[in-house]
Amino acid sequence: MKKLLVHTDGGARGNPGPAGIGVYITDAERKPVEARYKYLGETTNNVAEYTGAYLGIKRAIELGADEIELLADSKLVIEQLSGNYKVKNESLKTLHSQIRSLISEWGWSIAFTHIRREKNKEADRLSNVAMDEGTR
């Protein structure tokens, strides 16, 4: 079994505004596996959060995970992916559907965990690097 913990964060300066995502992946013992960031251009904070979740899950699957725990400080994203909140926003419905399809095709176990921002420092730092580089 290969469990990966996927910390993701997304942000937008201005909402909508220049946006970026950060993905920090560790193994089950919390040893770093990979750190990534990506500038998204102009979008909203919630779209950035969802994009971070999608790219983080996708990367964990590519790295051979058969169990994933997605950790994010966006309560909205975690609760919607868990099925506890309805997705009403049209752009988020598309991203939500893409994530659900990705997980369905992969077919293994995933858990969604909401964490406080202080517990998501590396993913937050990476999303800020993306926004800083994108707005230079």
VODO-445904 format. One record per residue: z, x negated, y negated of N, C-alpha, C in turn. Coordinates in nm, 2 decimals. Each point is the difference from the previous one (the first is absolute). Layout:
N
npz: Z | npx: X | npy: Y | capz: Z | capx: X | capy: Y | cpz: Z | cpx: X | cpy: Y
...
REM end
This chain:
136
npz: 0.00 | npx: -0.08 | npy: 0.12 | capz: 0.00 | capx: 0.08 | capy: -0.12 | cpz: 0.00 | cpx: -0.09 | cpy: -0.12
npz: -0.08 | npx: 0.04 | npy: -0.10 | capz: -0.01 | capx: -0.07 | capy: -0.13 | cpz: 0.03 | cpx: 0.09 | cpy: -0.11
npz: 0.12 | npx: 0.00 | npy: -0.05 | capz: 0.04 | capx: 0.08 | capy: -0.12 | cpz: -0.02 | cpx: -0.07 | cpy: -0.13
npz: -0.06 | npx: 0.06 | npy: -0.09 | capz: -0.01 | capx: -0.06 | capy: -0.14 | cpz: 0.06 | cpx: 0.09 | cpy: -0.10
npz: 0.07 | npx: -0.05 | npy: -0.09 | capz: 0.06 | capx: 0.07 | capy: -0.12 | cpz: -0.10 | cpx: -0.02 | cpy: -0.12
npz: -0.04 | npx: 0.11 | npy: -0.05 | capz: -0.10 | capx: -0.01 | capy: -0.11 | cpz: 0.06 | cpx: 0.05 | cpy: -0.13
npz: 0.03 | npx: -0.09 | npy: -0.09 | capz: 0.05 | capx: 0.04 | capy: -0.13 | cpz: -0.12 | cpx: 0.02 | cpy: -0.10
npz: -0.01 | npx: 0.11 | npy: -0.06 | capz: -0.11 | capx: 0.02 | capy: -0.09 | cpz: 0.05 | cpx: 0.05 | cpy: -0.14
npz: -0.08 | npx: -0.03 | npy: -0.10 | capz: 0.03 | capx: 0.05 | capy: -0.13 | cpz: -0.13 | cpx: 0.01 | cpy: -0.08
npz: 0.00 | npx: 0.09 | npy: -0.09 | capz: -0.12 | capx: 0.02 | capy: -0.09 | cpz: 0.05 | cpx: 0.04 | cpy: -0.13
npz: -0.07 | npx: -0.04 | npy: -0.10 | capz: 0.04 | capx: 0.04 | capy: -0.14 | cpz: -0.12 | cpx: 0.00 | cpy: -0.09
npz: 0.02 | npx: 0.07 | npy: -0.11 | capz: -0.10 | capx: 0.01 | capy: -0.10 | cpz: 0.07 | cpx: -0.01 | cpy: -0.14
npz: -0.06 | npx: -0.08 | npy: -0.08 | capz: 0.06 | capx: -0.02 | capy: -0.14 | cpz: -0.07 | cpx: 0.10 | cpy: -0.09
npz: 0.07 | npx: 0.11 | npy: -0.03 | capz: -0.06 | capx: 0.10 | capy: -0.08 | cpz: -0.01 | cpx: 0.14 | cpy: 0.07
npz: -0.03 | npx: 0.00 | npy: 0.12 | capz: 0.00 | capx: 0.12 | capy: 0.09 | cpz: -0.08 | cpx: 0.11 | cpy: -0.06
npz: -0.14 | npx: 0.01 | npy: 0.01 | capz: -0.08 | capx: -0.11 | capy: 0.06 | cpz: -0.01 | cpx: -0.12 | cpy: -0.09
npz: -0.02 | npx: -0.11 | npy: 0.07 | capz: -0.02 | capx: -0.13 | capy: -0.07 | cpz: -0.04 | cpx: -0.11 | cpy: 0.10
npz: 0.00 | npx: -0.12 | npy: -0.04 | capz: -0.03 | capx: -0.11 | capy: 0.09 | cpz: 0.11 | cpx: 0.00 | cpy: 0.12
npz: -0.06 | npx: 0.00 | npy: 0.12 | capz: 0.09 | capx: 0.02 | capy: 0.12 | cpz: -0.02 | cpx: -0.11 | cpy: 0.10
npz: 0.11 | npx: -0.02 | npy: 0.08 | capz: -0.01 | capx: -0.10 | capy: 0.11 | cpz: 0.09 | cpx: 0.04 | cpy: 0.11
npz: -0.02 | npx: -0.06 | npy: 0.11 | capz: 0.09 | capx: 0.02 | capy: 0.12 | cpz: 0.05 | cpx: -0.13 | cpy: 0.06
npz: 0.11 | npx: 0.01 | npy: 0.06 | capz: 0.06 | capx: -0.12 | capy: 0.07 | cpz: 0.03 | cpx: 0.05 | cpy: 0.14
npz: -0.03 | npx: -0.09 | npy: 0.10 | capz: 0.04 | capx: 0.02 | capy: 0.14 | cpz: 0.07 | cpx: -0.12 | cpy: 0.05
npz: 0.12 | npx: 0.02 | npy: 0.06 | capz: 0.07 | capx: -0.11 | capy: 0.05 | cpz: 0.04 | cpx: 0.04 | cpy: 0.15
npz: -0.05 | npx: -0.08 | npy: 0.09 | capz: 0.02 | capx: 0.04 | capy: 0.15 | cpz: 0.09 | cpx: -0.11 | cpy: 0.06
npz: 0.10 | npx: 0.05 | npy: 0.08 | capz: 0.08 | capx: -0.09 | capy: 0.07 | cpz: 0.01 | cpx: 0.05 | cpy: 0.15
npz: 0.05 | npx: -0.09 | npy: 0.09 | capz: 0.02 | capx: 0.04 | capy: 0.14 | cpz: 0.13 | cpx: 0.08 | cpy: 0.01
npz: 0.03 | npx: 0.04 | npy: 0.12 | capz: 0.13 | capx: 0.08 | capy: 0.02 | cpz: 0.12 | cpx: -0.08 | cpy: -0.04
npz: 0.00 | npx: -0.13 | npy: 0.00 | capz: 0.11 | capx: -0.09 | capy: -0.04 | cpz: 0.00 | cpx: -0.03 | cpy: -0.15
npz: -0.09 | npx: 0.07 | npy: -0.07 | capz: -0.02 | capx: -0.02 | capy: -0.15 | cpz: -0.05 | cpx: -0.13 | cpy: -0.04
npz: -0.07 | npx: -0.07 | npy: 0.09 | capz: -0.07 | capx: -0.13 | capy: -0.03 | cpz: -0.13 | cpx: 0.04 | cpy: -0.06
npz: -0.04 | npx: -0.07 | npy: -0.12 | capz: -0.13 | capx: 0.04 | capy: -0.06 | cpz: -0.12 | cpx: -0.03 | cpy: 0.09
npz: -0.09 | npx: 0.10 | npy: -0.01 | capz: -0.13 | capx: -0.01 | capy: 0.08 | cpz: -0.11 | cpx: -0.02 | cpy: -0.10
npz: 0.00 | npx: 0.09 | npy: -0.11 | capz: -0.11 | capx: -0.01 | capy: -0.09 | cpz: 0.04 | cpx: 0.07 | cpy: -0.13
npz: -0.05 | npx: -0.05 | npy: -0.11 | capz: 0.02 | capx: 0.06 | capy: -0.13 | cpz: -0.14 | cpx: 0.01 | cpy: -0.07
npz: -0.03 | npx: 0.12 | npy: -0.05 | capz: -0.13 | capx: 0.02 | capy: -0.07 | cpz: 0.02 | cpx: 0.09 | cpy: -0.12
npz: -0.10 | npx: -0.01 | npy: -0.09 | capz: 0.00 | capx: 0.09 | capy: -0.12 | cpz: -0.14 | cpx: 0.02 | cpy: -0.03
npz: -0.02 | npx: 0.11 | npy: -0.08 | capz: -0.14 | capx: 0.04 | capy: -0.04 | cpz: 0.00 | cpx: 0.08 | cpy: -0.13
npz: -0.08 | npx: -0.04 | npy: -0.09 | capz: -0.02 | capx: 0.07 | capy: -0.12 | cpz: -0.09 | cpx: 0.12 | cpy: 0.03
npz: 0.04 | npx: 0.12 | npy: -0.06 | capz: -0.08 | capx: 0.12 | capy: 0.03 | cpz: -0.08 | cpx: 0.05 | cpy: -0.11
npz: 0.01 | npx: -0.05 | npy: -0.12 | capz: -0.06 | capx: 0.05 | capy: -0.12 | cpz: 0.08 | cpx: 0.11 | cpy: -0.06
npz: -0.06 | npx: 0.10 | npy: -0.07 | capz: 0.07 | capx: 0.11 | capy: -0.06 | cpz: 0.02 | cpx: 0.11 | cpy: 0.10
npz: 0.13 | npx: 0.03 | npy: 0.02 | capz: 0.04 | capx: 0.12 | capy: 0.09 | cpz: 0.14 | cpx: 0.03 | cpy: -0.03
npz: 0.05 | npx: 0.10 | npy: 0.07 | capz: 0.14 | capx: 0.04 | capy: -0.02 | cpz: 0.10 | cpx: -0.07 | cpy: 0.09
npz: 0.12 | npx: 0.01 | npy: -0.03 | capz: 0.11 | capx: -0.06 | capy: 0.08 | cpz: 0.00 | cpx: 0.05 | cpy: 0.14
npz: -0.01 | npx: 0.13 | npy: 0.02 | capz: 0.00 | capx: 0.06 | capy: 0.13 | cpz: -0.12 | cpx: -0.04 | cpy: 0.09
npz: -0.12 | npx: -0.01 | npy: -0.07 | capz: -0.11 | capx: -0.05 | capy: 0.08 | cpz: 0.02 | cpx: -0.14 | cpy: 0.04
npz: 0.06 | npx: -0.08 | npy: -0.09 | capz: 0.03 | capx: -0.14 | capy: 0.04 | cpz: 0.10 | cpx: -0.01 | cpy: 0.11
npz: 0.10 | npx: 0.08 | npy: 0.00 | capz: 0.10 | capx: 0.00 | capy: 0.11 | cpz: -0.06 | cpx: 0.04 | cpy: 0.13
npz: -0.09 | npx: 0.10 | npy: 0.00 | capz: -0.07 | capx: 0.05 | capy: 0.12 | cpz: -0.10 | cpx: -0.11 | cpy: 0.05
npz: -0.07 | npx: -0.07 | npy: -0.09 | capz: -0.09 | capx: -0.10 | capy: 0.04 | cpz: 0.07 | cpx: -0.12 | cpy: 0.06
npz: 0.12 | npx: -0.03 | npy: -0.05 | capz: 0.08 | capx: -0.11 | capy: 0.05 | cpz: 0.04 | cpx: 0.04 | cpy: 0.15
npz: 0.04 | npx: 0.12 | npy: 0.02 | capz: 0.05 | capx: 0.05 | capy: 0.13 | cpz: -0.12 | cpx: -0.01 | cpy: 0.10
npz: -0.12 | npx: 0.05 | npy: -0.04 | capz: -0.12 | capx: -0.01 | capy: 0.08 | cpz: -0.03 | cpx: -0.14 | cpy: 0.04
npz: -0.01 | npx: -0.09 | npy: -0.10 | capz: -0.04 | capx: -0.14 | capy: 0.03 | cpz: 0.10 | cpx: -0.07 | cpy: 0.08
npz: 0.13 | npx: 0.03 | npy: -0.02 | capz: 0.11 | capx: -0.06 | capy: 0.08 | cpz: -0.01 | cpx: 0.04 | cpy: 0.14
npz: -0.01 | npx: 0.13 | npy: 0.03 | capz: -0.01 | capx: 0.05 | capy: 0.14 | cpz: -0.13 | cpx: -0.06 | cpy: 0.06
npz: -0.11 | npx: 0.00 | npy: -0.07 | capz: -0.12 | capx: -0.05 | capy: 0.06 | cpz: 0.01 | cpx: -0.15 | cpy: 0.04
npz: 0.06 | npx: -0.08 | npy: -0.09 | capz: 0.02 | capx: -0.14 | capy: 0.03 | cpz: 0.09 | cpx: -0.02 | cpy: 0.12
npz: 0.11 | npx: 0.08 | npy: 0.01 | capz: 0.09 | capx: -0.02 | capy: 0.11 | cpz: -0.07 | cpx: 0.03 | cpy: 0.13
npz: -0.09 | npx: 0.10 | npy: 0.00 | capz: -0.07 | capx: 0.03 | capy: 0.12 | cpz: -0.10 | cpx: -0.11 | cpy: 0.03
npz: -0.06 | npx: -0.06 | npy: -0.10 | capz: -0.09 | capx: -0.11 | capy: 0.02 | cpz: 0.08 | cpx: -0.12 | cpy: 0.06
npz: 0.12 | npx: -0.02 | npy: -0.04 | capz: 0.09 | capx: -0.11 | capy: 0.05 | cpz: 0.05 | cpx: 0.03 | cpy: 0.14
npz: -0.03 | npx: 0.11 | npy: 0.06 | capz: 0.03 | capx: 0.03 | capy: 0.14 | cpz: 0.13 | cpx: 0.08 | cpy: 0.02
npz: 0.05 | npx: 0.06 | npy: -0.10 | capz: 0.13 | capx: 0.08 | capy: 0.01 | cpz: -0.02 | cpx: 0.11 | cpy: 0.10
npz: 0.10 | npx: 0.03 | npy: 0.08 | capz: 0.00 | capx: 0.12 | capy: 0.08 | cpz: 0.12 | cpx: 0.09 | cpy: -0.04
npz: 0.07 | npx: -0.05 | npy: -0.11 | capz: 0.11 | capx: 0.08 | capy: -0.06 | cpz: 0.00 | cpx: -0.05 | cpy: -0.15
npz: 0.00 | npx: 0.10 | npy: -0.09 | capz: 0.01 | capx: -0.03 | capy: -0.14 | cpz: 0.11 | cpx: 0.08 | cpy: -0.06
npz: 0.07 | npx: -0.07 | npy: -0.10 | capz: 0.09 | capx: 0.07 | capy: -0.08 | cpz: -0.05 | cpx: -0.02 | cpy: -0.14
npz: -0.04 | npx: 0.11 | npy: -0.07 | capz: -0.05 | capx: -0.01 | capy: -0.14 | cpz: 0.12 | cpx: 0.02 | cpy: -0.09
npz: 0.03 | npx: -0.09 | npy: -0.09 | capz: 0.11 | capx: 0.01 | capy: -0.09 | cpz: -0.05 | cpx: 0.00 | cpy: -0.14
npz: 0.03 | npx: 0.10 | npy: -0.08 | capz: -0.05 | capx: 0.01 | capy: -0.13 | cpz: 0.11 | cpx: 0.06 | cpy: -0.09
npz: -0.01 | npx: -0.03 | npy: -0.13 | capz: 0.10 | capx: 0.06 | capy: -0.09 | cpz: -0.06 | cpx: 0.13 | cpy: -0.07
npz: -0.11 | npx: 0.04 | npy: 0.04 | capz: -0.06 | capx: 0.13 | capy: -0.04 | cpz: 0.05 | cpx: 0.11 | cpy: 0.09
npz: 0.09 | npx: 0.08 | npy: -0.05 | capz: 0.05 | capx: 0.11 | capy: 0.08 | cpz: -0.11 | cpx: 0.10 | cpy: 0.03
npz: -0.09 | npx: 0.02 | npy: -0.10 | capz: -0.11 | capx: 0.09 | capy: 0.02 | cpz: -0.08 | cpx: -0.04 | cpy: 0.12
npz: -0.05 | npx: -0.12 | npy: 0.00 | capz: -0.09 | capx: -0.05 | capy: 0.11 | cpz: 0.07 | cpx: 0.01 | cpy: 0.13
npz: 0.12 | npx: -0.05 | npy: 0.01 | capz: 0.08 | capx: 0.00 | capy: 0.13 | cpz: 0.02 | cpx: 0.15 | cpy: 0.05
npz: 0.04 | npx: 0.09 | npy: -0.09 | capz: 0.03 | capx: 0.14 | capy: 0.04 | cpz: -0.13 | cpx: 0.07 | cpy: 0.04
npz: -0.11 | npx: -0.03 | npy: -0.08 | capz: -0.13 | capx: 0.07 | capy: 0.04 | cpz: -0.05 | cpx: -0.05 | cpy: 0.13
npz: 0.00 | npx: -0.13 | npy: 0.02 | capz: -0.05 | capx: -0.06 | capy: 0.13 | cpz: 0.09 | cpx: 0.05 | cpy: 0.12
npz: 0.13 | npx: 0.02 | npy: -0.03 | capz: 0.09 | capx: 0.05 | capy: 0.11 | cpz: -0.02 | cpx: 0.14 | cpy: 0.03
npz: -0.07 | npx: 0.07 | npy: -0.09 | capz: -0.03 | capx: 0.15 | capy: 0.01 | cpz: 0.11 | cpx: 0.08 | cpy: -0.06
npz: 0.09 | npx: -0.06 | npy: -0.07 | capz: 0.11 | capx: 0.08 | capy: -0.07 | cpz: -0.04 | cpx: 0.07 | cpy: -0.13
npz: -0.10 | npx: -0.06 | npy: -0.07 | capz: -0.05 | capx: 0.05 | capy: -0.12 | cpz: -0.14 | cpx: 0.03 | cpy: 0.02
npz: -0.05 | npx: 0.11 | npy: -0.07 | capz: -0.14 | capx: 0.03 | capy: 0.00 | cpz: -0.08 | cpx: -0.09 | cpy: -0.10
npz: -0.12 | npx: -0.02 | npy: 0.03 | capz: -0.09 | capx: -0.08 | capy: -0.09 | cpz: -0.08 | cpx: 0.10 | cpy: -0.08
npz: 0.02 | npx: 0.00 | npy: -0.13 | capz: -0.07 | capx: 0.10 | capy: -0.08 | cpz: -0.11 | cpx: -0.06 | cpy: -0.08
npz: 0.02 | npx: -0.13 | npy: -0.05 | capz: -0.10 | capx: -0.07 | capy: -0.08 | cpz: -0.12 | cpx: -0.03 | cpy: 0.08
npz: -0.12 | npx: 0.03 | npy: -0.05 | capz: -0.12 | capx: -0.02 | capy: 0.07 | cpz: -0.03 | cpx: -0.14 | cpy: 0.04
npz: 0.02 | npx: -0.10 | npy: -0.10 | capz: -0.03 | capx: -0.14 | capy: 0.04 | cpz: 0.10 | cpx: -0.05 | cpy: 0.10
npz: 0.12 | npx: 0.05 | npy: 0.00 | capz: 0.10 | capx: -0.04 | capy: 0.10 | cpz: -0.03 | cpx: 0.06 | cpy: 0.13
npz: -0.06 | npx: 0.12 | npy: 0.00 | capz: -0.03 | capx: 0.06 | capy: 0.13 | cpz: -0.10 | cpx: -0.08 | cpy: 0.08
npz: -0.10 | npx: -0.06 | npy: -0.07 | capz: -0.10 | capx: -0.08 | capy: 0.06 | cpz: 0.06 | cpx: -0.13 | cpy: 0.06
npz: 0.09 | npx: -0.07 | npy: -0.08 | capz: 0.06 | capx: -0.12 | capy: 0.05 | cpz: 0.10 | cpx: 0.04 | cpy: 0.12
npz: 0.07 | npx: 0.11 | npy: -0.02 | capz: 0.09 | capx: 0.04 | capy: 0.11 | cpz: -0.07 | cpx: 0.02 | cpy: 0.13
npz: -0.12 | npx: 0.07 | npy: -0.01 | capz: -0.08 | capx: 0.02 | capy: 0.12 | cpz: -0.05 | cpx: -0.13 | cpy: 0.06
npz: -0.04 | npx: -0.09 | npy: -0.08 | capz: -0.05 | capx: -0.13 | capy: 0.05 | cpz: 0.11 | cpx: -0.07 | cpy: 0.07
npz: 0.12 | npx: 0.00 | npy: -0.05 | capz: 0.11 | capx: -0.06 | capy: 0.07 | cpz: 0.03 | cpx: 0.07 | cpy: 0.13
npz: 0.00 | npx: 0.13 | npy: 0.00 | capz: 0.03 | capx: 0.07 | capy: 0.12 | cpz: -0.11 | cpx: -0.03 | cpy: 0.11
npz: -0.12 | npx: -0.01 | npy: -0.04 | capz: -0.11 | capx: -0.03 | capy: 0.09 | cpz: 0.01 | cpx: -0.14 | cpy: 0.06
npz: 0.04 | npx: -0.09 | npy: -0.09 | capz: 0.02 | capx: -0.14 | capy: 0.05 | cpz: 0.11 | cpx: -0.01 | cpy: 0.10
npz: 0.11 | npx: 0.07 | npy: -0.02 | capz: 0.11 | capx: 0.00 | capy: 0.09 | cpz: -0.04 | cpx: 0.07 | cpy: 0.13
npz: -0.07 | npx: 0.11 | npy: -0.01 | capz: -0.04 | capx: 0.07 | capy: 0.12 | cpz: -0.10 | cpx: -0.08 | cpy: 0.09
npz: -0.09 | npx: -0.07 | npy: -0.06 | capz: -0.09 | capx: -0.08 | capy: 0.07 | cpz: 0.07 | cpx: -0.12 | cpy: 0.07
npz: 0.10 | npx: -0.05 | npy: -0.07 | capz: 0.08 | capx: -0.12 | capy: 0.05 | cpz: 0.08 | cpx: 0.05 | cpy: 0.12
npz: 0.07 | npx: 0.12 | npy: -0.01 | capz: 0.07 | capx: 0.06 | capy: 0.11 | cpz: 0.13 | cpx: -0.05 | cpy: 0.04
npz: 0.06 | npx: -0.09 | npy: -0.08 | capz: 0.13 | capx: -0.06 | capy: 0.04 | cpz: 0.11 | cpx: 0.07 | cpy: -0.09
npz: 0.12 | npx: -0.06 | npy: -0.01 | capz: 0.11 | capx: 0.06 | capy: -0.06 | cpz: 0.02 | cpx: -0.06 | cpy: -0.15
npz: 0.02 | npx: 0.10 | npy: -0.09 | capz: 0.02 | capx: -0.04 | capy: -0.14 | cpz: 0.12 | cpx: 0.08 | cpy: -0.05
npz: 0.09 | npx: -0.07 | npy: -0.08 | capz: 0.11 | capx: 0.06 | capy: -0.07 | cpz: -0.02 | cpx: -0.02 | cpy: -0.15
npz: 0.04 | npx: 0.10 | npy: -0.08 | capz: -0.01 | capx: -0.01 | capy: -0.14 | cpz: 0.15 | cpx: 0.00 | cpy: -0.06
npz: 0.02 | npx: -0.11 | npy: -0.08 | capz: 0.14 | capx: -0.01 | capy: -0.05 | cpz: 0.00 | cpx: -0.02 | cpy: -0.15
npz: 0.07 | npx: 0.08 | npy: -0.07 | capz: 0.02 | capx: -0.01 | capy: -0.14 | cpz: 0.11 | cpx: -0.10 | cpy: -0.03
npz: -0.03 | npx: -0.10 | npy: -0.09 | capz: 0.10 | capx: -0.10 | capy: -0.03 | cpz: 0.01 | cpx: -0.01 | cpy: -0.15
npz: 0.12 | npx: -0.04 | npy: -0.05 | capz: 0.02 | capx: -0.02 | capy: -0.14 | cpz: -0.09 | cpx: -0.12 | cpy: -0.05
npz: -0.03 | npx: 0.01 | npy: -0.13 | capz: -0.09 | capx: -0.10 | capy: -0.06 | cpz: 0.05 | cpx: -0.14 | cpy: 0.02
npz: 0.13 | npx: -0.02 | npy: -0.01 | capz: 0.06 | capx: -0.13 | capy: 0.02 | cpz: -0.02 | cpx: -0.06 | cpy: 0.13
npz: -0.03 | npx: 0.09 | npy: 0.10 | capz: -0.02 | capx: -0.05 | capy: 0.14 | cpz: -0.15 | cpx: -0.02 | cpy: 0.02
npz: -0.08 | npx: 0.01 | npy: -0.10 | capz: -0.15 | capx: -0.01 | capy: 0.01 | cpz: -0.05 | cpx: -0.10 | cpy: -0.09
npz: 0.08 | npx: -0.10 | npy: -0.03 | capz: -0.03 | capx: -0.10 | capy: -0.11 | cpz: -0.13 | cpx: -0.08 | cpy: 0.02
npz: -0.03 | npx: -0.04 | npy: 0.12 | capz: -0.12 | capx: -0.08 | capy: 0.03 | cpz: -0.13 | cpx: 0.08 | cpy: -0.02
npz: 0.00 | npx: 0.12 | npy: 0.05 | capz: -0.12 | capx: 0.09 | capy: -0.02 | cpz: -0.01 | cpx: 0.03 | cpy: -0.14
npz: 0.11 | npx: 0.03 | npy: -0.07 | capz: -0.01 | capx: 0.03 | capy: -0.15 | cpz: -0.05 | cpx: -0.12 | cpy: -0.07
npz: 0.05 | npx: -0.12 | npy: 0.03 | capz: -0.05 | capx: -0.12 | capy: -0.07 | cpz: -0.15 | cpx: -0.02 | cpy: 0.02
npz: -0.05 | npx: 0.02 | npy: 0.13 | capz: -0.14 | capx: -0.02 | capy: 0.03 | cpz: -0.08 | cpx: 0.11 | cpy: -0.08
npz: 0.04 | npx: 0.12 | npy: -0.01 | capz: -0.08 | capx: 0.10 | capy: -0.07 | cpz: 0.00 | cpx: -0.04 | cpy: -0.15
npz: 0.10 | npx: -0.06 | npy: -0.05 | capz: 0.00 | capx: -0.05 | capy: -0.14 | cpz: -0.10 | cpx: -0.12 | cpy: -0.02
npz: 0.00 | npx: -0.09 | npy: 0.10 | capz: -0.10 | capx: -0.11 | capy: 0.00 | cpz: -0.14 | cpx: 0.06 | cpy: -0.01
npz: -0.03 | npx: 0.10 | npy: 0.08 | capz: -0.13 | capx: 0.06 | capy: 0.00 | cpz: -0.03 | cpx: 0.06 | cpy: -0.14
npz: 0.09 | npx: 0.07 | npy: -0.06 | capz: -0.02 | capx: 0.06 | capy: -0.13 | cpz: -0.02 | cpx: -0.11 | cpy: -0.11
npz: 0.08 | npx: -0.10 | npy: 0.01 | capz: -0.01 | capx: -0.11 | capy: -0.10 | cpz: -0.14 | cpx: -0.07 | cpy: 0.01
npz: -0.04 | npx: -0.03 | npy: 0.13 | capz: -0.13 | capx: -0.07 | capy: 0.01 | cpz: -0.11 | cpx: 0.09 | cpy: -0.03
npz: 0.01 | npx: 0.13 | npy: 0.02 | capz: -0.11 | capx: 0.09 | capy: -0.03 | cpz: -0.02 | cpx: 0.03 | cpy: -0.14
npz: 0.11 | npx: -0.02 | npy: -0.08 | capz: -0.01 | capx: 0.03 | capy: -0.14 | cpz: -0.02 | cpx: -0.12 | cpy: -0.09
npz: -0.03 | npx: -0.12 | npy: 0.06 | capz: -0.02 | capx: -0.12 | capy: -0.08 | cpz: -0.14 | cpx: 0.00 | cpy: -0.06
REM end
